[in-house]
Protein backbone atom coordinates (compact mmCIF):
# COMPACT_ATOMS: atom_id res chain seq x y z
CA UNK A 1 0.00 0.00 0.00
CA UNK A 2 2.91 2.39 0.47
CA UNK A 3 3.49 2.42 -3.31
CA UNK A 4 0.27 4.40 -3.81
CA UNK A 5 1.82 7.53 -2.31
CA UNK A 6 4.99 7.45 -4.44
CA UNK A 7 5.77 10.14 -6.95
CA UNK A 8 5.64 9.36 -10.62
CA UNK A 9 9.14 10.61 -11.38
CA UNK A 10 12.28 9.93 -9.47
CA UNK A 11 14.19 12.78 -7.88
CA UNK A 12 17.40 13.77 -9.68
CA UNK A 13 20.63 12.65 -8.08
CA UNK A 14 22.74 15.01 -6.02
CA UNK A 15 25.27 15.33 -8.85
CA UNK A 16 22.53 16.24 -11.35
CA UNK A 17 21.13 18.88 -8.98
CA UNK A 18 24.63 20.24 -8.41
CA UNK A 19 25.26 20.51 -12.16
CA UNK A 20 21.90 22.20 -12.73
CA UNK A 21 22.58 24.70 -9.94
CA UNK A 22 26.02 25.47 -11.41
CA UNK A 23 24.59 26.05 -14.88
CA UNK A 24 21.86 28.29 -13.46
CA UNK A 25 24.44 30.36 -11.57
CA UNK A 26 26.52 30.80 -14.73
CA UNK A 27 23.52 31.69 -16.89
CA UNK A 28 21.96 33.98 -14.30
CA UNK A 29 25.21 35.80 -13.61
CA UNK A 30 25.92 36.31 -17.30
CA UNK A 31 22.40 37.54 -17.99
CA UNK A 32 22.54 39.84 -14.98
CA UNK A 33 25.81 41.42 -16.11
CA UNK A 34 24.52 41.80 -19.66
CA UNK A 35 21.32 43.37 -18.37
CA UNK A 36 23.06 45.89 -16.15
CA UNK A 37 25.64 46.84 -18.79
CA UNK A 38 22.89 47.07 -21.40
CA UNK A 39 20.78 49.34 -19.20
CA UNK A 40 23.76 51.60 -18.54
CA UNK A 41 24.44 51.80 -22.27
CA UNK A 42 20.75 52.47 -22.93
CA UNK A 43 20.83 55.37 -20.49
CA UNK A 44 24.10 56.84 -21.77
CA UNK A 45 23.69 56.19 -25.50
CA UNK A 46 20.97 55.60 -28.04
CA UNK A 47 20.78 51.82 -27.52
CA UNK A 48 17.36 50.37 -26.80
CA UNK A 49 16.51 49.03 -23.36
CA UNK A 50 14.34 46.10 -24.48
CA UNK A 51 17.01 43.40 -24.59
CA UNK A 52 18.66 44.42 -21.31
CA UNK A 53 15.31 44.31 -19.54
CA UNK A 54 14.64 40.86 -21.03
CA UNK A 55 18.09 39.75 -19.84
CA UNK A 56 17.32 40.94 -16.31
CA UNK A 57 13.98 39.12 -16.32
CA UNK A 58 15.71 35.91 -17.45
CA UNK A 59 18.36 36.39 -14.74
CA UNK A 60 15.58 36.60 -12.16
CA UNK A 61 14.04 33.39 -13.52
CA UNK A 62 17.45 31.67 -13.27
CA UNK A 63 17.74 32.86 -9.66
CA UNK A 64 14.28 31.53 -8.85
CA UNK A 65 15.08 28.15 -10.46
CA UNK A 66 18.40 28.06 -8.59
CA UNK A 67 16.61 28.60 -5.27
CA UNK A 68 14.18 25.79 -6.11
CA UNK A 69 17.07 23.48 -7.05
CA UNK A 70 19.06 23.93 -3.85
CA UNK A 71 16.16 23.86 -1.40
Gaussian input, Z-matrix of N, CA and C with variables (Angstrom, degrees):
# hf/3-21g

backbone

0 1
 N
 C     1     B1
 C     2     B2     1     A1
 N     3     B3     2     A2     1     D1
 C     4     B4     3     A3     2     D2
 C     5     B5     4     A4     3     D3
 N     6     B6     5     A5     4     D4
 C     7     B7     6     A6     5     D5
 C     8     B8     7     A7     6     D6
 N     9     B9     8     A8     7     D7
 C    10    B10     9     A9     8     D8
 C    11    B11    10    A10     9     D9
 N    12    B12    11    A11    10    D10
 C    13    B13    12    A12    11    D11
 C    14    B14    13    A13    12    D12
 N    15    B15    14    A14    13    D13
 C    16    B16    15    A15    14    D14
 C    17    B17    16    A16    15    D15
 N    18    B18    17    A17    16    D16
 C    19    B19    18    A18    17    D17
 C    20    B20    19    A19    18    D18
 N    21    B21    20    A20    19    D19
 C    22    B22    21    A21    20    D20
 C    23    B23    22    A22    21    D21
 N    24    B24    23    A23    22    D22
 C    25    B25    24    A24    23    D23
 C    26    B26    25    A25    24    D24
 N    27    B27    26    A26    25    D25
 C    28    B28    27    A27    26    D26
 C    29    B29    28    A28    27    D27
 N    30    B30    29    A29    28    D28
 C    31    B31    30    A30    29    D29
 C    32    B32    31    A31    30    D30
 N    33    B33    32    A32    31    D31
 C    34    B34    33    A33    32    D32
 C    35    B35    34    A34    33    D33
 N    36    B36    35    A35    34    D34
 C    37    B37    36    A36    35    D35
 C    38    B38    37    A37    36    D36
 N    39    B39    38    A38    37    D37
 C    40    B40    39    A39    38    D38
 C    41    B41    40    A40    39    D39
 N    42    B42    41    A41    40    D40
 C    43    B43    42    A42    41    D41
 C    44    B44    43    A43    42    D42
 N    45    B45    44    A44    43    D43
 C    46    B46    45    A45    44    D44
 C    47    B47    46    A46    45    D45
 N    48    B48    47    A47    46    D46
 C    49    B49    48    A48    47    D47
 C    50    B50    49    A49    48    D48
 N    51    B51    50    A50    49    D49
 C    52    B52    51    A51    50    D50
 C    53    B53    52    A52    51    D51
 N    54    B54    53    A53    52    D52
 C    55    B55    54    A54    53    D53
 C    56    B56    55    A55    54    D54
 N    57    B57    56    A56    55    D55
 C    58    B58    57    A57    56    D56
 C    59    B59    58    A58    57    D57
 N    60    B60    59    A59    58    D58
 C    61    B61    60    A60    59    D59
 C    62    B62    61    A61    60    D60
 N    63    B63    62    A62    61    D61
 C    64    B64    63    A63    62    D62
 C    65    B65    64    A64    63    D63
 N    66    B66    65    A65    64    D64
 C    67    B67    66    A66    65    D65
 C    68    B68    67    A67    66    D66
 N    69    B69    68    A68    67    D67
 C    70    B70    69    A69    68    D68
 C    71    B71    70    A70    69    D69
 N    72    B72    71    A71    70    D70
 C    73    B73    72    A72    71    D71
 C    74    B74    73    A73    72    D72
 N    75    B75    74    A74    73    D73
 C    76    B76    75    A75    74    D74
 C    77    B77    76    A76    75    D75
 N    78    B78    77    A77    76    D76
 C    79    B79    78    A78    77    D77
 C    80    B80    79    A79    78    D78
 N    81    B81    80    A80    79    D79
 C    82    B82    81    A81    80    D80
 C    83    B83    82    A82    81    D81
 N    84    B84    83    A83    82    D82
 C    85    B85    84    A84    83    D83
 C    86    B86    85    A85    84    D84
 N    87    B87    86    A86    85    D85
 C    88    B88    87    A87    86    D86
 C    89    B89    88    A88    87    D87
 N    90    B90    89    A89    88    D88
 C    91    B91    90    A90    89    D89
 C    92    B92    91    A91    90    D90
 N    93    B93    92    A92    91    D91
 C    94    B94    93    A93    92    D92
 C    95    B95    94    A94    93    D93
 N    96    B96    95    A95    94    D94
 C    97    B97    96    A96    95    D95
 C    98    B98    97    A97    96    D96
 N    99    B99    98    A98    97    D97
 C   100   B100    99    A99    98    D98
 C   101   B101   100   A100    99    D99
 N   102   B102   101   A101   100   D100
 C   103   B103   102   A102   101   D101
 C   104   B104   103   A103   102   D102
 N   105   B105   104   A104   103   D103
 C   106   B106   105   A105   104   D104
 C   107   B107   106   A106   105   D105
 N   108   B108   107   A107   106   D106
 C   109   B109   108   A108   107   D107
 C   110   B110   109   A109   108   D108
 N   111   B111   110   A110   109   D109
 C   112   B112   111   A111   110   D110
 C   113   B113   112   A112   111   D111
 N   114   B114   113   A113   112   D112
 C   115   B115   114   A114   113   D113
 C   116   B116   115   A115   114   D114
 N   117   B117   116   A116   115   D115
 C   118   B118   117   A117   116   D116
 C   119   B119   118   A118   117   D117
 N   120   B120   119   A119   118   D118
 C   121   B121   120   A120   119   D119
 C   122   B122   121   A121   120   D120
 N   123   B123   122   A122   121   D121
 C   124   B124   123   A123   122   D122
 C   125   B125   124   A124   123   D123
 N   126   B126   125   A125   124   D124
 C   127   B127   126   A126   125   D125
 C   128   B128   127   A127   126   D126
 N   129   B129   128   A128   127   D127
 C   130   B130   129   A129   128   D128
 C   131   B131   130   A130   129   D129
 N   132   B132   131   A131   130   D130
 C   133   B133   132   A132   131   D131
 C   134   B134   133   A133   132   D132
 N   135   B135   134   A134   133   D133
 C   136   B136   135   A135   134   D134
 C   137   B137   136   A136   135   D135
 N   138   B138   137   A137   136   D136
 C   139   B139   138   A138   137   D137
 C   140   B140   139   A139   138   D138
 N   141   B141   140   A140   139   D139
 C   142   B142   141   A141   140   D140
 C   143   B143   142   A142   141   D141
 N   144   B144   143   A143   142   D142
 C   145   B145   144   A144   143   D143
 C   146   B146   145   A145   144   D144
 N   147   B147   146   A146   145   D145
 C   148   B148   147   A147   146   D146
 C   149   B149   148   A148   147   D147
 N   150   B150   149   A149   148   D148
 C   151   B151   150   A150   149   D149
 C   152   B152   151   A151   150   D150
 N   153   B153   152   A152   151   D151
 C   154   B154   153   A153   152   D152
 C   155   B155   154   A154   153   D153
 N   156   B156   155   A155   154   D154
 C   157   B157   156   A156   155   D155
 C   158   B158   157   A157   156   D156
 N   159   B159   158   A158   157   D157
 C   160   B160   159   A159   158   D158
 C   161   B161   160   A160   159   D159
 N   162   B162   161   A161   160   D160
 C   163   B163   162   A162   161   D161
 C   164   B164   163   A163   162   D162
 N   165   B165   164   A164   163   D163
 C   166   B166   165   A165   164   D164
 C   167   B167   166   A166   165   D165
 N   168   B168   167   A167   166   D166
 C   169   B169   168   A168   167   D167
 C   170   B170   169   A169   168   D168
 N   171   B171   170   A170   169   D169
 C   172   B172   171   A171   170   D170
 C   173   B173   172   A172   171   D171
 N   174   B174   173   A173   172   D172
 C   175   B175   174   A174   173   D173
 C   176   B176   175   A175   174   D174
 N   177   B177   176   A176   175   D175
 C   178   B178   177   A177   176   D176
 C   179   B179   178   A178   177   D177
 N   180   B180   179   A179   178   D178
 C   181   B181   180   A180   179   D179
 C   182   B182   181   A181   180   D180
 N   183   B183   182   A182   181   D181
 C   184   B184   183   A183   182   D182
 C   185   B185   184   A184   183   D183
 N   186   B186   185   A185   184   D184
 C   187   B187   186   A186   185   D185
 C   188   B188   187   A187   186   D186
 N   189   B189   188   A188   187   D187
 C   190   B190   189   A189   188   D188
 C   191   B191   190   A190   189   D189
 N   192   B192   191   A191   190   D190
 C   193   B193   192   A192   191   D191
 C   194   B194   193   A193   192   D192
 N   195   B195   194   A194   193   D193
 C   196   B196   195   A195   194   D194
 C   197   B197   196   A196   195   D195
 N   198   B198   197   A197   196   D196
 C   199   B199   198   A198   197   D197
 C   200   B200   199   A199   198   D198
 N   201   B201   200   A200   199   D199
 C   202   B202   201   A201   200   D200
 C   203   B203   202   A202   201   D201
 N   204   B204   203   A203   202   D202
 C   205   B205   204   A204   203   D203
 C   206   B206   205   A205   204   D204
 N   207   B207   206   A206   205   D205
 C   208   B208   207   A207   206   D206
 C   209   B209   208   A208   207   D207
 N   210   B210   209   A209   208   D208
 C   211   B211   210   A210   209   D209
 C   212   B212   211   A211   210   D210

   B1=1.4372
   B2=1.5246
   B3=1.3143
   B4=1.4558
   B5=1.5261
   B6=1.3302
   B7=1.4642
   B8=1.5226
   B9=1.3194
   B10=1.4650
   B11=1.5224
   B12=1.3200
   B13=1.4519
   B14=1.5258
   B15=1.3129
   B16=1.4572
   B17=1.5249
   B18=1.3031
   B19=1.4555
   B20=1.5250
   B21=1.3243
   B22=1.4554
   B23=1.5213
   B24=1.3278
   B25=1.4549
   B26=1.5125
   B27=1.3041
   B28=1.4556
   B29=1.5244
   B30=1.2913
   B31=1.4620
   B32=1.5299
   B33=1.3316
   B34=1.4596
   B35=1.5302
   B36=1.3172
   B37=1.4586
   B38=1.5199
   B39=1.3091
   B40=1.4578
   B41=1.5247
   B42=1.3187
   B43=1.4660
   B44=1.5323
   B45=1.3190
   B46=1.4675
   B47=1.5278
   B48=1.3307
   B49=1.4693
   B50=1.5203
   B51=1.3274
   B52=1.4608
   B53=1.5312
   B54=1.3289
   B55=1.4619
   B56=1.5191
   B57=1.3253
   B58=1.4630
   B59=1.5296
   B60=1.3264
   B61=1.4650
   B62=1.5257
   B63=1.3279
   B64=1.4666
   B65=1.5241
   B66=1.3259
   B67=1.4657
   B68=1.5228
   B69=1.3312
   B70=1.4629
   B71=1.5159
   B72=1.3394
   B73=1.4624
   B74=1.5244
   B75=1.3354
   B76=1.4626
   B77=1.5250
   B78=1.3201
   B79=1.4609
   B80=1.5237
   B81=1.3224
   B82=1.4577
   B83=1.5181
   B84=1.3176
   B85=1.4562
   B86=1.5169
   B87=1.3231
   B88=1.4651
   B89=1.5201
   B90=1.3181
   B91=1.4642
   B92=1.5256
   B93=1.3212
   B94=1.4566
   B95=1.5229
   B96=1.3316
   B97=1.4743
   B98=1.5201
   B99=1.3345
   B100=1.4678
   B101=1.5299
   B102=1.3263
   B103=1.4576
   B104=1.5177
   B105=1.3280
   B106=1.4655
   B107=1.5260
   B108=1.3388
   B109=1.4710
   B110=1.5247
   B111=1.3274
   B112=1.4609
   B113=1.5213
   B114=1.3248
   B115=1.4703
   B116=1.5268
   B117=1.3282
   B118=1.4681
   B119=1.5224
   B120=1.3197
   B121=1.4573
   B122=1.5292
   B123=1.3324
   B124=1.4630
   B125=1.5263
   B126=1.3154
   B127=1.4626
   B128=1.5284
   B129=1.3307
   B130=1.4624
   B131=1.5314
   B132=1.3181
   B133=1.4696
   B134=1.5250
   B135=1.3125
   B136=1.4644
   B137=1.5314
   B138=1.3300
   B139=1.4658
   B140=1.5241
   B141=1.3157
   B142=1.4598
   B143=1.5203
   B144=1.3076
   B145=1.4623
   B146=1.5203
   B147=1.3265
   B148=1.4574
   B149=1.5184
   B150=1.3270
   B151=1.4620
   B152=1.5336
   B153=1.3240
   B154=1.4680
   B155=1.5308
   B156=1.3108
   B157=1.4685
   B158=1.5289
   B159=1.3330
   B160=1.4648
   B161=1.5277
   B162=1.3338
   B163=1.4606
   B164=1.5227
   B165=1.3204
   B166=1.4671
   B167=1.5268
   B168=1.3206
   B169=1.4685
   B170=1.5261
   B171=1.3314
   B172=1.4706
   B173=1.5292
   B174=1.3251
   B175=1.4658
   B176=1.5193
   B177=1.3176
   B178=1.4680
   B179=1.5259
   B180=1.3328
   B181=1.4668
   B182=1.5287
   B183=1.3312
   B184=1.4651
   B185=1.5228
   B186=1.3270
   B187=1.4650
   B188=1.5255
   B189=1.3213
   B190=1.4609
   B191=1.5348
   B192=1.3364
   B193=1.4633
   B194=1.5213
   B195=1.3401
   B196=1.4615
   B197=1.5331
   B198=1.3239
   B199=1.4632
   B200=1.5331
   B201=1.3363
   B202=1.4629
   B203=1.5219
   B204=1.3504
   B205=1.4520
   B206=1.5300
   B207=1.3188
   B208=1.4629
   B209=1.5298
   B210=1.3120
   B211=1.4749
   B212=1.5079
   A1=112.30
   A2=118.54
   A3=119.71
   A4=111.77
   A5=118.27
   A6=121.43
   A7=112.72
   A8=118.05
   A9=121.47
   A10=110.57
   A11=117.69
   A12=122.69
   A13=113.80
   A14=119.49
   A15=122.38
   A16=111.30
   A17=114.80
   A18=120.43
   A19=109.31
   A20=114.31
   A21=118.25
   A22=111.73
   A23=117.51
   A24=120.67
   A25=110.99
   A26=115.39
   A27=117.80
   A28=109.21
   A29=116.46
   A30=122.27
   A31=108.83
   A32=117.29
   A33=119.48
   A34=111.09
   A35=115.65
   A36=119.30
   A37=110.37
   A38=115.64
   A39=120.56
   A40=110.56
   A41=116.97
   A42=121.19
   A43=110.70
   A44=117.63
   A45=120.86
   A46=111.03
   A47=117.29
   A48=120.68
   A49=110.83
   A50=116.37
   A51=120.87
   A52=110.82
   A53=117.02
   A54=120.79
   A55=111.15
   A56=116.86
   A57=120.13
   A58=110.58
   A59=116.33
   A60=120.01
   A61=110.62
   A62=117.11
   A63=121.13
   A64=110.88
   A65=116.60
   A66=120.44
   A67=111.50
   A68=116.91
   A69=120.07
   A70=111.85
   A71=117.41
   A72=120.51
   A73=109.99
   A74=116.93
   A75=119.76
   A76=111.56
   A77=117.20
   A78=120.54
   A79=111.17
   A80=116.96
   A81=120.22
   A82=112.31
   A83=117.22
   A84=120.44
   A85=112.13
   A86=116.24
   A87=120.45
   A88=110.82
   A89=116.58
   A90=119.73
   A91=111.78
   A92=116.76
   A93=119.96
   A94=112.09
   A95=115.84
   A96=119.70
   A97=110.64
   A98=116.27
   A99=119.37
   A100=111.26
   A101=116.54
   A102=120.21
   A103=112.76
   A104=116.03
   A105=119.60
   A106=110.60
   A107=116.62
   A108=119.78
   A109=110.04
   A110=116.79
   A111=120.23
   A112=112.72
   A113=116.64
   A114=119.46
   A115=111.46
   A116=116.40
   A117=119.15
   A118=109.72
   A119=117.55
   A120=120.62
   A121=111.62
   A122=116.57
   A123=119.37
   A124=111.12
   A125=117.07
   A126=120.23
   A127=110.60
   A128=116.54
   A129=120.59
   A130=114.28
   A131=117.16
   A132=120.42
   A133=109.60
   A134=114.67
   A135=118.85
   A136=112.71
   A137=117.76
   A138=120.43
   A139=109.76
   A140=115.64
   A141=120.11
   A142=110.83
   A143=116.15
   A144=121.16
   A145=112.73
   A146=118.57
   A147=121.09
   A148=113.61
   A149=117.05
   A150=120.28
   A151=112.97
   A152=119.15
   A153=117.59
   A154=113.55
   A155=116.78
   A156=119.61
   A157=110.07
   A158=116.95
   A159=120.77
   A160=110.36
   A161=117.09
   A162=120.58
   A163=111.02
   A164=117.76
   A165=120.65
   A166=111.86
   A167=116.75
   A168=120.22
   A169=109.96
   A170=116.45
   A171=120.09
   A172=111.12
   A173=117.81
   A174=120.75
   A175=110.27
   A176=117.32
   A177=120.74
   A178=111.05
   A179=117.10
   A180=120.90
   A181=109.90
   A182=117.49
   A183=120.96
   A184=110.55
   A185=117.18
   A186=120.50
   A187=110.92
   A188=116.04
   A189=120.15
   A190=110.77
   A191=117.27
   A192=120.81
   A193=111.04
   A194=116.60
   A195=120.28
   A196=110.79
   A197=116.66
   A198=120.63
   A199=111.08
   A200=116.32
   A201=119.66
   A202=111.30
   A203=117.15
   A204=121.15
   A205=111.20
   A206=117.10
   A207=119.66
   A208=113.64
   A209=117.90
   A210=118.00
   A211=112.07
   D1=-21.43
   D2=-178.13
   D3=-70.98
   D4=-17.77
   D5=179.02
   D6=-70.72
   D7=-17.82
   D8=-179.45
   D9=-65.59
   D10=-35.41
   D11=-175.79
   D12=-83.07
   D13=-5.40
   D14=-175.09
   D15=-69.43
   D16=151.76
   D17=175.99
   D18=-75.17
   D19=158.28
   D20=179.23
   D21=-73.30
   D22=-42.23
   D23=-179.31
   D24=-101.45
   D25=154.81
   D26=177.67
   D27=-88.83
   D28=151.21
   D29=-179.62
   D30=-72.77
   D31=139.48
   D32=178.71
   D33=-62.41
   D34=152.31
   D35=-179.90
   D36=-68.27
   D37=168.67
   D38=-179.89
   D39=-62.15
   D40=-40.77
   D41=179.98
   D42=-63.84
   D43=-40.73
   D44=178.41
   D45=-65.30
   D46=-41.04
   D47=177.15
   D48=-65.37
   D49=-39.22
   D50=178.92
   D51=-63.88
   D52=-43.30
   D53=178.80
   D54=-65.34
   D55=-40.74
   D56=179.09
   D57=-64.42
   D58=-42.79
   D59=178.72
   D60=-62.14
   D61=-41.70
   D62=179.71
   D63=-62.70
   D64=-45.28
   D65=178.78
   D66=-63.40
   D67=-39.18
   D68=178.68
   D69=-66.34
   D70=-36.62
   D71=177.20
   D72=-65.56
   D73=-44.81
   D74=178.81
   D75=-62.28
   D76=-47.47
   D77=-178.57
   D78=-65.98
   D79=-44.55
   D80=-179.15
   D81=-65.33
   D82=-40.85
   D83=178.04
   D84=-64.68
   D85=-43.74
   D86=178.88
   D87=-63.57
   D88=-45.94
   D89=179.46
   D90=-65.04
   D91=-36.47
   D92=178.08
   D93=-64.82
   D94=-44.31
   D95=178.25
   D96=-64.05
   D97=-44.82
   D98=178.76
   D99=-61.64
   D100=-39.07
   D101=179.58
   D102=-65.23
   D103=-44.62
   D104=-178.91
   D105=-67.46
   D106=-46.34
   D107=179.02
   D108=-62.51
   D109=-41.57
   D110=178.60
   D111=-62.69
   D112=-40.71
   D113=177.92
   D114=-65.77
   D115=-40.27
   D116=177.53
   D117=-62.65
   D118=-44.24
   D119=177.81
   D120=-64.35
   D121=-36.50
   D122=178.30
   D123=-66.00
   D124=-34.42
   D125=179.13
   D126=-73.67
   D127=-41.74
   D128=-174.04
   D129=-85.77
   D130=-23.05
   D131=-176.83
   D132=-127.49
   D133=-163.49
   D134=-178.21
   D135=-98.42
   D136=15.40
   D137=177.12
   D138=-67.50
   D139=151.20
   D140=176.55
   D141=-78.14
   D142=158.61
   D143=-178.23
   D144=-102.98
   D145=2.70
   D146=-176.70
   D147=-64.72
   D148=-50.89
   D149=-178.98
   D150=-66.66
   D151=-40.87
   D152=175.83
   D153=-61.80
   D154=-37.81
   D155=178.00
   D156=-66.21
   D157=-40.46
   D158=176.43
   D159=-62.80
   D160=-40.57
   D161=178.00
   D162=-62.50
   D163=-40.38
   D164=178.67
   D165=-67.41
   D166=-36.56
   D167=176.89
   D168=-64.95
   D169=-43.72
   D170=178.79
   D171=-66.31
   D172=-34.78
   D173=175.63
   D174=-63.24
   D175=-39.81
   D176=177.90
   D177=-65.40
   D178=-38.55
   D179=177.07
   D180=-64.34
   D181=-41.99
   D182=177.37
   D183=-61.62
   D184=-40.80
   D185=177.96
   D186=-62.96
   D187=-43.25
   D188=179.79
   D189=-63.64
   D190=-42.75
   D191=178.15
   D192=-66.41
   D193=-36.94
   D194=176.48
   D195=-60.93
   D196=-45.32
   D197=179.76
   D198=-61.79
   D199=-38.75
   D200=177.90
   D201=-67.63
   D202=-33.89
   D203=-177.14
   D204=-70.68
   D205=-41.13
   D206=-174.73
   D207=-86.49
   D208=-13.56
   D209=179.76
   D210=-92.79

